Amino acid sequence: MDGSKADAPKEMPLGLDDTTEEEYAFQSKLLLEFNSISNINNAWIFNSDSALASQGMFCISQSNLLANKSKKFILSSTILKESNSSVKFHWAPFPIEMSGASKVVPSPSGSKLLVVRNPENEGPSHLEIWNSSHLEKEFHVPQSVHGSVYTDEWFEGISWNLDETCIAYVAEEPSPAKPTFNDQGYKKGGLTEKDSGSWKGQGDWEESWGETYSGKRQPALFVLSTKSGEVQPVKGIDKSLSVGQVVWAPSIEGSAQYLVFVGWSFETRKLGMKYCYNRPCALYAVRAPHKESNATETEIQLTEVCQALKLTQTINSAFLPRFSPDGKFLVFLSAKSSVDSGAHSATNSLHRIDWPSDVKECISIEVYDVIPVVTCAEHGCFPGLYCLTVLSNPWLSDGRTIILPSFWHSCQVLLSVNVLSGEVSRITPSDSNFSWSLLALDGNNIISVLSSPVDVPEISYGTIIEKENNAKAWSWSNVSSPIFRCSDKVRSLLSSLQFSIMEIPVKVGSDNLTKGARQPIEAIYVSSKNKKTDTCDPLIAILHGGPHSVSPSSFSKSLAFLSSLGYSLLIVNYRGSLGFGEEALQSLPGKAGSQDVDDVITAIDHVINLGLASPSKIAVLGGSHGGFLATHLIGQAPEKFVAAATRNPVCNISLMVGVTDIPDWCYVESYGIAGIDRYTEAPSEEDLTLFYSKSPISHLSKVKTPTLFLFGAQDLRVPVSNGLQYARALKAKGVDTKIIVFPNDVHSIDRPQSDFESFVNIGVWFKKYCK
């Protein structure tokens, strides 16, 4: 019997044979090498007693596949400035894991550290205060006070006041009362902890802010006293506001302290928030509940009866507020062009408020433009502000210059902005095709990360150099760091690759196009340095989602993995992408499925005509709107692609509009700006007909390209039914189709195991068809 078992053929995983199993083994091992590279999430710099030294603290994350989550670490460094403007980082020998920490936030002086630990169930939130040597205080905040603290980088707002006696933050409102039932029916008085003969009902359904916020309760504002541990909700905020991004206003002697926050209003429905900057929002000021001991009783009584004051009456979008070091003015970003046009993301603007001595004067305060929306820039000039994050302290020592990251065509660059004059300067090298992200400021110096599609990230330190005639320039030096270490194999593979950013003229089919819409698009081309034969490597067209986002020239572990398998990549930033001016971006709404498709085909034909790609070995990969394009392309150009892979693709807008968290997207991308006024929860027959005609499914009868579909079952943005309908129809007509559904993933499919399995399958799928 034992012998018969030994001779029995092994059972293969579903969808695999001996050949593909070997390929799975090889590619998964290679992907593990790339997957082990760490990322820097945040960095903080603390002053020391010496002007030539400072301390750095870096928050690092690394994918943990077995645990299916990211591990977080803290790594410290002493930063020594040399007299010749050079710098040395002396790193701690090992990082320290921050197990269970949802967020860490240093105090203004750098002497204390707040650690937030959110519960995984219905337990209390843990707020810890650490000093340089030990845990000072620990507070457990029960669910009856508030739920989890928001740490999502959008509603998130955790802010120490200047004297470090209070911390303001955003957390879920406490759970509303639910009806209670027992064997006698409805029970009055609710459910007690020891009552085992009853159960809690569901009560009324509550709207959420969509994708990634499902199950999260309304974000509300709270203040913690670091002395007593008392947590108080902030009063005076209308219930129709969701709050976030709180900061402390400058304190005024003899007056109560105020908070400034961002408020998003809603009436009947909360539309999806993630990646959607077209949601109207405003800045508000409200009195903090913990009053200053030196405030007069009269002043306290006056402020206690006041509701939150709306600061930005004249603008329909205001977020990421930052006070100047002297407290004289407040700057903030605006996505008013997104709100006005309906595009989910567009060109930003930067604004300033001169902060009054009396907060009550804020009701009539003037909003000044610092950086207006750029519609169409001349070649080589500033294309507009495309900034999605702002440091908690973005200021240089002059108190009027801030440093911001921004997309500039296909690169992310760093900008210096004088908020009084509006002068904007690109301070990262203009001759570099690398992308730069901003970590922290070290006085008047900058700590950043630079990378490219073929270069692992590294830390770069920027200093101002005095030149002749009092001119100033930025000098950048790379810093040796253990953070981004990778294997010799990865370095060897990457050293054999090269990249360039191509300018590609667009096809102009109409005289009605604006000047910006006629400008060239860009594509990042990644290829091997070592061309051994006259044949070209297979080409994968990589298409970003949105559509109003951008693929920057930064390092991506998953795309570097695909490059290392022997593929050339063409990463297309079609018209409608961020970083190219507002006219180019706004040329796409109303033309989705045609103009963007034409741009991708134009880019592919461009590299074919240059002899860089073979027309018989082209594949396409995209997610979300990139999947919309991929499935459009295999229908509109069925002879062009030998394989396709998509992640949560938009395949049928007429089906999506009734179930997505962003139904307004369906109207705007189909109708253009007119879609704002047409938007309704009950689309007409005319609407549905147009949506269908704009969708990839309208071209399904022509498709013959083998296609891999990857779905997140918890996706609220493009629910799984949308792609499944298309995939099943392809299967029914005999097209080679593979479907993988990740049961616990949302739209991004970014849980470590799911992301890993996705790209192993993408690599194996393309290997099968791109021979």
N, C-alpha and C positions, 0 to 999 in steps of 0.2 A: 504494500500500500504506500509506503514511504517513497518507493521508487516511482510509482505512478504519479505522485504529486510532484516529484522533481522533474518529470518529463513534461508536465502540463505547461502549455504556453502561458507566458506571463500576461496578465491583464493590462492593456494599455489604457491610459487616461483617454476620456472621450475626445475624439477629434485628432488623435495622434497616431502615427505609425512609426516604424523603426527610424526612418530617415528624419522625420520632424522631431522625434524625441531627442535624437543626437543634436539637432540644431537648437532645441530648447535648452539642453544642457550647456552647450557652448555659449549661447547668447546670454543666458541667465548668469553664468559665471562672469562674463565680461561686464554685464550691467551692474553686478555687485561691486565691481572695482570703481565704477563711476558713482554708484549710490553712496559709497562710504565717505565722499567728500563733504565736509561740514559747510554750514552757512553761518554768517554773522547776522543776527536779528537786530541787535541794538548795541550801542556803545556809549559810555559816559566817561568824561574826563574830570578829574578832581585836582585842584591846585594843591601844591605842597609848599613847604616853607621856603624852598629855593625857587627863584624865578626861572632857573634853567631846568627844572624837573617838574613833572606832573605824574599823576597816577591814572592809568586807564583801566576800565572794567568792560569786558566784552561779553555779551550774551550770545552763545553759540547754540545752534541746533544741529542734530544729526539724526537721520532716519534710522529708526530701530524696527527692522522688518518683523522680527519675531514678536515684539510687543504690539506691532501695528500702530505705532505712534512715534512722535519725535522726542528724542531725549534733549533736555536743555542743560547747558553747562555755563559756568562763569569762569573766564580766564582773565587774570590780571597781568598788567605790564607796567613797569616804570619807564617813563618816556624822558630821555635825556637830550636836551638841546645843546649842540656844540656851538662854539663861538663862530664857526665858519658856516652857520646856517644849516648844517647837517643835523640829523637826528638819529638816535638809537633807541630801539625798544628792547628792554630786558624783560623777557616773559617769565611768568611763574612756571615751575617745572611741570605742573599738572593742572588741568581744569577741575573744577568742583561741580558735581552734578546738582542741579536744583530740582530734586525729585518732588513732583506734585505742585510745583510753583506755577501759577497761571500768569503772574506778572511780577516784575520787580521794578521799583521806582525809587531812586535816590532822592534825598531831601535837598533843598537849595544849597545848603552849606556843604553837602557831601558827608556829613557826620552820621547820618542815619539812613536806613534802607527799609522801605516798605516792601514786604513780601505778601502777595495775595495768593491764597490757596482756595480755589472754588471747590465746592462739594461735588461729588459724582452722583449723589442721590439727593434726598430731601434734608440732608444735614446742614449745619451752619457753615457760613463762610468764615474762613480763618484769616485774620489780618495780623501780621507780625511786624514789630518794629525792632530792627537790629541796629546795634552800634558797631564800632570797629572790632569789638572783641566777643560780644555775646548777644543773645536775645534779650532785649530790654522788656518788652511787653508783648502779650499775645491776647487778641480779642476774638471771641467767637460770637458771630452775629447770627442770630437764629432766623429761620425762614419767616417768622412772624414780623420781623423788621424789614428784611428784604431778601431776595433770592441771590443768584450768582452775580458777581461783579462783572460788568462788561469789559472784556479785554480784546475786542475784535478789531481794533484800529480804525473804527469808524464812529460808533456810538461811544467807544471807550473814552473816558476822561478821568484821569487820576492826577490830582494836583495838590501839592503841599502849599500852605500859606508861608509867607516869608519868615515868620518867627517859628515855624515848624510846630505850632500848637494844634493845628487842625489839618485834616486832609479831606478834600472834596473828591467825590467819585460818583460814577454812574453804576447803578445796579438795577436788577429786576425789581419791580414793585412786589410787595408781598402777595401771596396767592389770594384771590378773592374767595369769599365764602361760597361753598358749594352745597347744594341740597343733600340732605341725609335721608336714607331709607332704611327700614327694617321690615320684619315679617308682618307688621301692622300697616305698612305703607310709609307715607311721609312722616318724618320725625321732626318735631319742633325742637329748637334749641341746639341743633347741630350735633356733631360727632365728637365725643371725648376720647382721649388717648386709650382708656381702658375699656371702651365700649366695643366688644367683639361681636355683638349681635346686630350690628348696623354696617352700612357701607355708604361711602361718599359718592354721590352722583357726579355727572360731568358739568352740569350747569350750562350757561350760555357759551357758545363758541366765540373765541376772541380772534380778531384779525392779527396777523403777524406781519413783519416787514419782509416776508417772502424768503427766498433762497438763503440758507444757512441760519435764518432766524426762526424757523418753525419750532414751536414749543417754547420759545422765549417770551417772557412777559414784558410788558411795557417798560422801557428804560426810564428811570427816575433818578433824581439827584439827592445825594446824602452827604452829610458831613460828619466825620469822626473826630472827636477830641482825643488827641494823643496822650493827654494827661489822665483823663477819667475813663476813657474807652466808650463814652456815651456816643451813640449814633443817632442823629436826628435827620428826618426828611426835611428837605428844603421846601418851605411853603411859598405860596404866591405864584406857582406855576400852573397854568391852565391845563386841565386834564386832556385837552385835545393836542397837547404837545408831547412828542417824544424828544428826550434831551440827550445831549452828548457833548464831548470835547470841552469840558469845563476847565476854566482857569480862574485864578484869583485876580481880582482887580487891585490896582495899587491901593494900599491902605492910607487913609487920611486921618491924622491925629484928631481925636475927639469925635470920630464918626464910626458907625458900624462898618464892618467889612462886607464887601460885595463880591459876588461871583458873576462871571460872564460865561455863557454857554450857548451852544447851538440848539435851536429848536426846529423840529420838523412837524408841521401841522398835518392833520388828517381829519376827514369828516366821516365818510361812510366806508372807505376802503384804504388800506395801506398797500400801496404798490411796492414791488420788489425794490429793495434799497441797494443790495450789493452790486457793485460796478455801475450803478445808475446815479449819475450826478445831476440828473434832470429833475430831482425832487426838490421843490421849493423849500428853502430853509432861511433862517434869520438868526442874528445875534440878539441875545437878551441879557439884561442885568437884573440880578435879584439879590436881596440881602441874605447873607449867610446866617444860619440859625444861632451859631455860637457868637454872642455879642462880645465886643471888645470891652475890657474892664474900664477903659477910660472914656467910653462913649457916654454922653449925658443921657439922663432919663427921657428928656424931651425928644432927643434924636432917635432914641430907641423906639419910643411910642410912634413917632412919625413913620419910621421905616417898617414897623411891624404891620401896618395896615396897607402897605403898598404892594401891588401886584408886580410881577416881573415886567420890566420895561423893555420894549422892542427898540433896539438900537439902530437897526438897518431898515428904516421905513421906506427908503427910496430904491431898494435893490431887492430882487427876488431870490437871491442866493448868497449866502455868507457862511463860511466855515473855516476851521483851523485858525482861530484867533490867537494872536501873540502880542503881548504888551512889550513895548520897548523897555530897556533896562532902567531908564529913569521914570518910567510910568507916564510919560507925556503923550504917547499916542499908542493906538491899537491898530495892527495891520491884520488883514484876513484875505483869504482867497474867495473867489466867487466863480460859480459855474453858470452865470446868468445866460450865457450863449446856449448852454444845454437846456435850461428851463424854457427859454424863448423859442427854441427850434424844435424841442422834443427829442433831439438826439441824446442818447443815454450818456454820452461823454463828448466834450468838445473843447474848444480853446478856452482856457481860464483867463481871469483877470485878477489883479492884485489891487487892494484898496486900503485906505488909511482913515482912521478917525482920530482927531485930536481930543484926547481924554480930558473932560472938564473936572474942575475941583469939586463940583457938586454933581453927584450921579443923577439927580433928578433933572438936570439940564440935558441929559442924553436923549430925551424925547424929541428934541428938535435939532439933533446933532447933524453936521454935514459929513457926507461920505466923499472922500477925494479919490480920484483914480490915480494909481501909481503906475500900473502896467495895464493899458487897455487891451481889448481883444484885437489881435492882429489878423486882418482878413487875408492879405496876400503880401508876402515879403519879397523884396528883390533877391536875386541869387546871392547866397552866402550871408544874407542878413538874418537877424533874429526872427524866427518864424512865428513867435507867439509863446505864451506860457502854457506848459503842459506839465503841471506839478501836482502830484497826488499825495505827497507827504511833506510835512514841515517839522523840523527839529523842535523840541520843547524850548530850546534856547538857540535860535538861529543867528544871533547878533554878533557882529564884530565889536571891538572895543569902542568905536566911535559912536555907538548907540543909534546909528541911522542906516547901517548897511546890514542886510541879511543875506545869507547864503541859501540858495534853493537848488534842488535837482529839477531838471526839466528835460523833456524829449525835444531833440533838435534833429528833425528828420529821423533817420534810423539809429541814432545814437542817443544815449542819455548823457547829458552834460551837467556841469555845475555852473550856476549863475551867481553873480554878485549884483545886488539890487540896492540902490540908494532910495529909501522910501520917501525922502523929502523931494528929491529932484526927479525921480523916476528913471535915472540912468541905469541901464542894464548892460552888464559885461559878461561875456563867456570867459570863465577863468580856467577851465580845463583846455588842454592844447587843441587848437583849431585844426591842426594837421593830423590828429589822431582819429582813427575809426573805432577805437575802443569805446565802451560805455562805462560811465562813472556813477557810482551811488554814494550818497552822503551818509557818513556814520556819526560824526561828532565834530565840534569845534574845540580846539585846544588854545584858548585865548584868541589870537588873530591867525592861528594856523588851522588847517583843515585835515581831518582824518577821513579818508574816502576808500572805496574799493573800486578797482578797475579790472575789467575782464573783456574778453572777446569770445566769439563762438569757438575759437580754437585755443584759448588761453585761460587756464584755471585762474580764478580771482586771486588778487593780491592787494594788500593794503598799500595805499599811496599817501604820502604826507605832503601837504601843500603849504608853502611859506611865501610871504610877500617879499620881493627883492626890490630894493631901491635902485633906480637907474638914473641916467643923466637927466638933467632938467626936471628933477623931482618926479619923474615918471616912475610908475610902479608896475611890476609884472609878477606873475605867480610862477614859482618854481616847484616842481614835483619830483619827489624821490620815492622809489619803491622801498618798502619795509619788509625785511625778512620776518616771517611769521609761521608758527606751527599750525595755524588754524586750517589752512587750505591744503594741507599735505595730501598727496595722492600717491598711488603706487607708481613704480618705475614703468610698469606696462602702460598705464594711462598716459604718463608723460611722453613715452616713446610714440604711442599712437597719435597723440595730439601734435607732436613735433613734425609729423609727416603731413599735416594738414595746413591749409592756408584759407584766407577769406578776403573778400573784397566787397565793397558796396557799389552796386551798379546804378547808374541813372538810366532810366528807360523811357523814351518818349511814349506818350499815350496816343491812342487812336482818337482823333477828334471827329465825331460824326455829326456835330450840331454846331451852329453858329451861336446858339444861346448859352454856351458854356462861359462861365466867368474866367477871368485871367488865371486865377488860382487853380481852377479845374483843368486848365490846359497845360499845367506844369508837369514835368516828368515825375513818374513814380520812382521808388527805389526798391531794390531787392538785394538781400545779403546772399552772396554766393560762396558756399563752402566747398572746397574740393581738395583732392590729394595733390601734394607737391610733386609726387613721383609718378608721372604718367609713363607707364611701361610700354604700351602699345598704341596703335592708332585708334583703338576703340575707346569710347567714353565710358566712365563708370555710370551705373544707373543713377537717375536723378529723382529726388523726392521734392515736390513742391510743398512747402510748409505754409499753412494759411492760418493767421491768427483769428480769434473770435471777435465778438463785439457787435457790429463791425468797427466801432469807433474806439479801437485800442491800437497797439503798435507792437511789432516784434523788434526789440532793440538788439543792438550788436553786442549783447552780453553773453556770458557763459551759461549754457543750459546743459545739465548733466544728461538728460534724456536725448537731446539733439546731438550732443557730442558722442553719445553711444552710437546713434545711427550713423554718424559720419565715420566712426571708427570701424563700422562693419563694411565699409567700402562704397558708401553712397555719397554722391554729391548732393548738396542741399541748395534749394532756391527758396529763400525765406522772403515772401513777397509782402511789401507794405503798399497795398492797393489804395487808390483814392478813397477817402473816408477814414484813413488812419490818422491817429494823433501825430502831431509834430510837423505838419506841413502847411499850416495856415488854415483859417476858418473857411475860406472859399473852397479849397480842395476837399475839406471834410464834409461840408454841407452839399457838395455835388452828388453824394451817394444816396441820401434818403429819397425815396421815390423811385430809385433805379437799382435797388438791391436785386440781385439775380441776373443783372444784365451788365451794368457798368463794371462792377467788381469782377464778374466772370471774365469780361473782355480784358480787363487789366491783367489778370492772372495768365490768360492765354497769350497775351502780348509779351509778358515777361518770359514765359516758357519758350515762345518762338524766338525771342531775342537771344537766349543762350544757345538754342539749336543753331541759329544762323551764325553765331560766333564759333561754332564747332565744339562747344563745351558740353553738349548733351546729345544723345542719340534719340531720335524721335520714336524709336521702338522700345525704349527702356525708361519710361517716365511713370512715376507713381505720384499720388497726392495724399496728403495727410492734413486733417484739420479737425478742430473741435468747436462746438457751438455754432457761431456764424461761419467759422472756418469749415465746419462739417456741412453747413448749408452750401458753401461754395464747392466743397469736394463733391457732394452729391449732384449739384448743378452741373459741374464740369463733366462728370462721367455720363450725364444725360445729354448735354448740349454738344459735347465733343467726344462721342463714344469711341472713336478710333484712336484717341490720343493717349489713353492711360491703360497701362497693363495691370495696375492694382490700385486700390484705394483703402484708406483706413480712416475712420471717423470716431470721434468721442462726443456723445450726446448731440448729434447733429439736428438742426432745424430742417425737417424734410417736408412739412405740410403746415403752412402758416394758418390755413383755414381750420385745421384741427387744433393747433397750438393756442389760438386766441382765446378759446373758452376755458383753458385749464392752466395757462402759465401765470406766474406772478407778475409778469410785465406785459399785459395785453396791449398797452399803449405802444410798445415797441413794434408790434405787428402793424399798427396803423401808420406810424411815422415812417418806417422803412419801406412800406408799400406805397403810401400816398405822398410822402415828403412832409413838409411843414403843415400842409393842409390836414394831415392825419390827426393833429392835436384837436382840432374842432370836430372831426368826425368820430373821435374815440367815444365808444359806448360799451357797456357791459353786454349789450345785445346787438351784435353785428347784423347788418342787413344782408339780404341775398346778394346785393351788389358788392358789399364788402367781401363776403365769403368767396364770391367769384373771382374778384381781384386777387385776394390772398392765395387762392389755389393757383392762379396763373403765374404768380410770382414765385411759386414753390418748386423745389426739385422734383416733387412727385408728378408734376405736370409733364416731365420729360422721361418718366420711368420706362416707358415702352421702348426707348432707344438704348437703354443701359445694357451693357454686356461685360463691364469691368468687374472682376472679382473684388468683393468689398468686405472689409472687416468692420463690425459695429461694436462699440464699447459703450455701455450704458450704466449710469448711476440710478439705482431704483428709487432713491429718495430725492431725485432732481425735481425741484419746483419750477425751475426756469424753463427747461425744455423737457417736460415729463416723458418718461420712457415710452409711453404709448406712441409718441410722435415718430420716433425712429423705428420702433418695432413694426409699425404699419408699413413703412417703406421697406424695411429689411425682409419682412414676410412676403411682400409683393415681389421683391427681387428673387427670393427663393422659389416662389411659385412659378416664375417664368424661366427657371433653370439656370440663373446666374449663380456662380459659386459664391456662397455667403457664409460668413462666420459671425456668430453673435455671442458676446459675453456680457452678462449683467452682474454688476457688483451690488449686492442687496443693501448695503449700509452706506453707500456713497451718494453725495449730492452732485451738483452740476460739474464741479471741477475734477471729480474722480482723483482726489489728491491724498487719500489715506495711503500710507506707505506701501502696504501690500498690494493695493489696487493699482496704484501708479506703476509699481514694479511689474506686475503681471500684464498690465496694459502694454508697456513698451517691449516686453519680451515677445508678446504676441504680435505687435506691430512689426518688430524686426523679423520674426519667423515668417509672417505673412508676406512681407515684401521679398524675402529671400526666395520664397516659393515661386513667385511670379516675375521677379526682376532678374532673371538669370543673364 
